[in-house]
């Protein structure tokens, strides 16, 4: 699997996931919306960890630095 997420994109995804988890944990959101936010934060964390976002493929987006062998 190739990489298409750069360092800044990765940092934003991790920070956003942490913020969503904090909002849910401290009671800012409850019910079904809290489950959706936890799921979304999980997706953000997983895509940040593997440096790959499948939604970027159809749009041809790559936020990583390009080298001869792909992305760094």
C-alpha positions as protocol buffer text, in pm:
chain_id: "A"
residue {
  index: 1
  type: UNK
  ca { x: 0 y: 0 z: 0 }
}
residue {
  index: 2
  type: UNK
  ca { x: 138 y: 336 z: -94 }
}
residue {
  index: 3
  type: UNK
  ca { x: 133 y: 649 z: 119 }
}
residue {
  index: 4
  type: UNK
  ca { x: -74 y: 955 z: 36 }
}
residue {
  index: 5
  type: UNK
  ca { x: -80 y: 1140 z: 372 }
}
residue {
  index: 6
  type: UNK
  ca { x: 193 y: 1384 z: 466 }
}
residue {
  index: 7
  type: UNK
  ca { x: 322 y: 1488 z: 807 }
}
residue {
  index: 8
  type: UNK
  ca { x: 99 y: 1793 z: 851 }
}
residue {
  index: 9
  type: UNK
  ca { x: -209 y: 1600 z: 736 }
}
residue {
  index: 10
  type: UNK
  ca { x: -119 y: 1322 z: 980 }
}
residue {
  index: 11
  type: UNK
  ca { x: -82 y: 1568 z: 1268 }
}
residue {
  index: 12
  type: UNK
  ca { x: -417 y: 1734 z: 1190 }
}
residue {
  index: 13
  type: UNK
  ca { x: -592 y: 1397 z: 1181 }
}
residue {
  index: 14
  type: UNK
  ca { x: -445 y: 1290 z: 1516 }
}
residue {
  index: 15
  type: UNK
  ca { x: -531 y: 1622 z: 1682 }
}
residue {
  index: 16
  type: UNK
  ca { x: -884 y: 1616 z: 1542 }
}
residue {
  index: 17
  type: UNK
  ca { x: -936 y: 1261 z: 1668 }
}
residue {
  index: 18
  type: UNK
  ca { x: -816 y: 1361 z: 2015 }
}
residue {
  index: 19
  type: UNK
  ca { x: -1050 y: 1662 z: 2020 }
}
residue {
  index: 20
  type: UNK
  ca { x: -1347 y: 1448 z: 1916 }
}
residue {
  index: 21
  type: UNK
  ca { x: -1272 y: 1190 z: 2184 }
}
residue {
  index: 22
  type: UNK
  ca { x: -1241 y: 1462 z: 2449 }
}
residue {
  index: 23
  type: UNK
  ca { x: -1573 y: 1618 z: 2344 }
}
residue {
  index: 24
  type: UNK
  ca { x: -1749 y: 1283 z: 2375 }
}
residue {
  index: 25
  type: UNK
  ca { x: -1580 y: 1183 z: 2701 }
}
residue {
  index: 26
  type: UNK
  ca { x: -1660 y: 1507 z: 2881 }
}
residue {
  index: 27
  type: UNK
  ca { x: -2029 y: 1496 z: 2789 }
}
residue {
  index: 28
  type: UNK
  ca { x: -2040 y: 1754 z: 2514 }
}
residue {
  index: 29
  type: UNK
  ca { x: -2222 y: 1506 z: 2291 }
}
residue {
  index: 30
  type: UNK
  ca { x: -2435 y: 1204 z: 2382 }
}
residue {
  index: 31
  type: UNK
  ca { x: -2638 y: 936 z: 2211 }
}
residue {
  index: 32
  type: UNK
  ca { x: -2597 y: 829 z: 1853 }
}
residue {
  index: 33
  type: UNK
  ca { x: -2390 y: 1133 z: 1764 }
}
residue {
  index: 34
  type: UNK
  ca { x: -2131 y: 1035 z: 2025 }
}
residue {
  index: 35
  type: UNK
  ca { x: -2097 y: 690 z: 1866 }
}
residue {
  index: 36
  type: UNK
  ca { x: -2054 y: 848 z: 1523 }
}
residue {
  index: 37
  type: UNK
  ca { x: -1785 y: 1084 z: 1653 }
}
residue {
  index: 38
  type: UNK
  ca { x: -1597 y: 797 z: 1820 }
}
residue {
  index: 39
  type: UNK
  ca { x: -1614 y: 605 z: 1491 }
}
residue {
  index: 40
  type: UNK
  ca { x: -1490 y: 906 z: 1297 }
}
residue {
  index: 41
  type: UNK
  ca { x: -1204 y: 958 z: 1541 }
}
residue {
  index: 42
  type: UNK
  ca { x: -1109 y: 591 z: 1498 }
}
residue {
  index: 43
  type: UNK
  ca { x: -1100 y: 637 z: 1119 }
}
residue {
  index: 44
  type: UNK
  ca { x: -884 y: 950 z: 1157 }
}
residue {
  index: 45
  type: UNK
  ca { x: -640 y: 767 z: 1384 }
}
residue {
  index: 46
  type: UNK
  ca { x: -615 y: 460 z: 1161 }
}
residue {
  index: 47
  type: UNK
  ca { x: -559 y: 658 z: 843 }
}
residue {
  index: 48
  type: UNK
  ca { x: -295 y: 865 z: 1021 }
}
residue {
  index: 49
  type: UNK
  ca { x: -116 y: 554 z: 1148 }
}
residue {
  index: 50
  type: UNK
  ca { x: -100 y: 382 z: 809 }
}
residue {
  index: 51
  type: UNK
  ca { x: -39 y: 708 z: 614 }
}
residue {
  index: 52
  type: UNK
  ca { x: -311 y: 618 z: 366 }
}
residue {
  index: 53
  type: UNK
  ca { x: -655 y: 769 z: 301 }
}
residue {
  index: 54
  type: UNK
  ca { x: -874 y: 579 z: 52 }
}
residue {
  index: 55
  type: UNK
  ca { x: -1088 y: 888 z: -11 }
}
residue {
  index: 56
  type: UNK
  ca { x: -787 y: 1066 z: -161 }
}
residue {
  index: 57
  type: UNK
  ca { x: -754 y: 814 z: -446 }
}
residue {
  index: 58
  type: UNK
  ca { x: -1055 y: 917 z: -662 }
}
residue {
  index: 59
  type: UNK
  ca { x: -953 y: 1282 z: -637 }
}
residue {
  index: 60
  type: UNK
  ca { x: -581 y: 1218 z: -695 }
}
residue {
  index: 61
  type: UNK
  ca { x: -483 y: 1394 z: -372 }
}
residue {
  index: 62
  type: UNK
  ca { x: -144 y: 1335 z: -211 }
}
residue {
  index: 63
  type: UNK
  ca { x: -33 y: 1550 z: 81 }
}
residue {
  index: 64
  type: UNK
  ca { x: 304 y: 1383 z: 124 }
}
residue {
  index: 65
  type: UNK
  ca { x: 634 y: 1493 z: -24 }
}
residue {
  index: 66
  type: UNK
  ca { x: 699 y: 1323 z: -353 }
}
residue {
  index: 67
  type: UNK
  ca { x: 1023 y: 1138 z: -422 }
}
residue {
  index: 68
  type: UNK
  ca { x: 1135 y: 904 z: -699 }
}
residue {
  index: 69
  type: UNK
  ca { x: 1007 y: 599 z: -513 }
}
residue {
  index: 70
  type: UNK
  ca { x: 674 y: 750 z: -409 }
}
residue {
  index: 71
  type: UNK
  ca { x: 601 y: 946 z: -96 }
}
residue {
  index: 72
  type: UNK
  ca { x: 809 y: 1003 z: 213 }
}
